[in-house]
Amino acid sequence: MCGYQRLYELFSTITDKRGRQGRDHILAEVLFATFVSVLAGCDNAEAVCAFLEVNELWFRQFIILPGGIPAHDMVLRALALVDPDELELIIRAWVDALRVPGVLTTEGGHVAFDGKSLRGSLDKSSGLKAVHMVGAYLSDAGLTLGTIKVDDKSNDFVWLRA
């Protein structure tokens, strides 16, 4: 099963708390489109709607959009309805589903590692050192495989564990 199809199925399990009015858009579709758009780099509701409009044909492989492309205020209302803990469980379930052998492959691509120091994490007055993170990315799929905090900034290779 395609990873995106599984993501949509998981979003379909969220209870729609809207009244009878205002259901022109399927909640699972709005959440799916929003999440995929954020993965693609969108950082606000207007950008999500613009991304959905530009990539409508691709999205229609997975969703119907009976009410057309939602407006940005619909995206914001949908996000306000979702329990963050429920959303976290769905995203974790989707990532776990991607770990099934054969769903993701590095054939024709590579895994990139990148280290970052978190801005604002250094506090000399309190004696707190900066937080350093190392992430692994499946570059061709545009997918983060994992991110971990490391003890100190260095050039040492770090193995990420699932």
Stockholm file with secondary structure:
# STOCKHOLM 1.0

chainA/1-162         MCGYQRLYELFSTITDKRGRQGRDHILAEVLFATFVSVLAGCDNAEAVCAFLEVNELWFRQFIILPGGIPAHDMVLRALALVDPDELELIIRAWVDALRVPGVLTTEGGHVAFDGKSLRGSLDKSSGLKAVHMVGAYLSDAGLTLGTIKVDDKSNDFVWLRA
#=GR chainA/1-162 SS CCHHHHHHHHHTTSCCCCCSTTCSSCHHHHHHHHHHHHHTTCCSHHHHHHHHHHTHHHHTTTCCCTTCSCCHHHHHHHHHHSCHHHHHHHHHHHHHHHTSBTTBCCTTSCEEEEEEECTTCCBGGGTBCCCEEEEEEETTTTEEEEEEEESSCCSCCCCCCC
#=GC SS_cons         CCHHHHHHHHHTTSCCCCCSTTCSSCHHHHHHHHHHHHHTTCCSHHHHHHHHHHTHHHHTTTCCCTTCSCCHHHHHHHHHHSCHHHHHHHHHHHHHHHTSBTTBCCTTSCEEEEEEECTTCCBGGGTBCCCEEEEEEETTTTEEEEEEEESSCCSCCCCCCC
//
